[in-house]
Amino acid sequence: MKTELSRLIQGKTALTEEELAFILKCFKWVKVNKHEHLLEQGEVADQLFFIQKGCLRLYYNTEEFGIVTGFMAFEYTFLTSLVSFIAREPSTEFIEELSIRLKSA
């Protein structure tokens, strides 16, 4: 994970080795199961997820439309419930691991 994450960060900004090492220490490897929720509605989002493998779905539930998928995050991208993460307020969204495997024709 650290190699892909390092490349992604270094491709976006210039950092010293010490700064990059400090940022990388903030991330830890977490293995999750298919359909496992990383964030439940009503919880405060206190993590930023970097997806090394698999897929995460951010979704919410409405009375009018039922379950609505707001975003899908794939490998080598980040995901969190942004409003909850920044404002430190309970999330209106769920984050679920999907483990989608794509096959080309």
C-alpha positions as CSV (number, residue, x, y, z in Angstrom):
1,M,0.0,0.0,0.0
2,K,2.7,2.5,0.9
3,T,4.3,2.4,-2.5
4,E,1.1,3.2,-4.4
5,L,0.1,5.8,-1.8
6,S,3.6,7.4,-1.9
7,R,3.5,7.6,-5.7
8,L,0.0,9.2,-5.6
9,I,1.0,11.8,-3.0
10,Q,4.3,12.6,-4.7
11,G,2.6,13.0,-8.0
12,K,0.3,15.7,-6.5
13,T,2.7,17.8,-4.4
14,A,6.4,18.2,-3.6
15,L,7.3,16.9,-0.2
16,T,10.5,16.1,1.7
17,E,11.2,12.5,2.6
18,E,10.4,13.4,6.3
19,E,7.1,15.0,5.4
20,L,6.1,12.0,3.2
21,A,7.1,9.6,6.0
22,F,5.0,11.6,8.5
23,I,1.9,11.4,6.2
24,L,2.4,7.7,5.5
25,K,2.5,6.9,9.3
26,C,-1.1,8.2,9.4
27,F,-2.3,5.3,7.3
28,K,-2.7,1.8,8.4
29,W,-3.6,-1.4,6.4
30,V,-7.2,-2.5,7.0
31,K,-8.6,-5.6,5.4
32,V,-12.4,-5.6,5.1
33,N,-14.9,-8.1,3.9
34,K,-17.3,-7.8,1.0
35,H,-20.3,-5.7,2.0
36,E,-18.7,-4.6,5.3
37,H,-19.6,-1.1,6.3
38,L,-16.7,1.2,7.0
39,L,-19.1,4.0,7.9
40,E,-22.6,3.9,9.1
41,Q,-25.2,6.7,8.8
42,G,-25.1,8.7,12.0
43,E,-21.4,8.1,12.8
44,V,-18.8,10.8,12.4
45,A,-16.4,10.1,9.6
46,D,-13.0,10.1,11.3
47,Q,-11.1,8.2,8.6
48,L,-9.9,8.9,5.0
49,F,-9.8,5.6,3.1
50,F,-7.2,4.9,0.4
51,I,-8.3,2.0,-1.7
52,Q,-5.5,-0.3,-2.7
53,K,-7.7,-3.1,-4.0
54,G,-11.4,-3.4,-4.5
55,C,-14.2,-0.8,-4.5
56,L,-16.0,1.3,-2.0
57,R,-19.5,2.7,-2.4
58,L,-20.8,5.8,-0.7
59,Y,-24.6,5.8,-0.5
60,Y,-27.5,7.2,1.4
61,N,-31.1,6.3,1.9
62,T,-34.1,8.6,1.1
63,E,-37.8,8.1,1.7
64,E,-38.6,9.2,-1.9
65,F,-36.0,7.2,-3.9
66,G,-34.7,4.5,-1.4
67,I,-31.0,3.7,-1.6
68,V,-29.1,6.2,-3.7
69,T,-25.4,5.6,-4.7
70,G,-23.6,8.9,-4.5
71,F,-20.1,7.8,-5.4
72,M,-18.0,4.7,-6.3
73,A,-14.3,4.8,-5.4
74,F,-11.9,2.4,-7.1
75,E,-8.3,1.3,-6.6
76,Y,-5.7,4.0,-5.9
77,T,-8.3,6.6,-4.9
78,F,-9.5,8.1,-1.6
79,L,-13.0,8.1,-0.1
80,T,-14.7,9.5,3.0
81,S,-17.9,11.2,3.8
82,L,-16.5,14.6,3.2
83,V,-19.0,16.8,5.0
84,S,-18.9,14.7,8.1
85,F,-15.1,14.4,8.0
86,I,-14.5,18.1,7.8
87,A,-17.4,19.4,9.9
88,R,-17.1,16.6,12.5
89,E,-20.8,16.0,12.3
90,P,-22.8,12.7,12.0
91,S,-22.8,11.4,8.5
92,T,-25.9,11.1,6.4
93,E,-24.1,8.5,4.3
94,F,-22.8,4.9,4.5
95,I,-19.5,3.6,3.1
96,E,-19.6,0.0,2.0
97,E,-16.9,-2.3,0.6
98,L,-18.0,-4.0,-2.6
99,S,-15.0,-6.0,-4.0
100,I,-16.2,-5.5,-7.6
101,R,-14.1,-7.4,-10.2
102,L,-14.3,-6.0,-13.7
103,K,-13.7,-8.2,-16.7
104,S,-12.9,-7.0,-20.2
105,A,-14.6,-8.4,-23.3
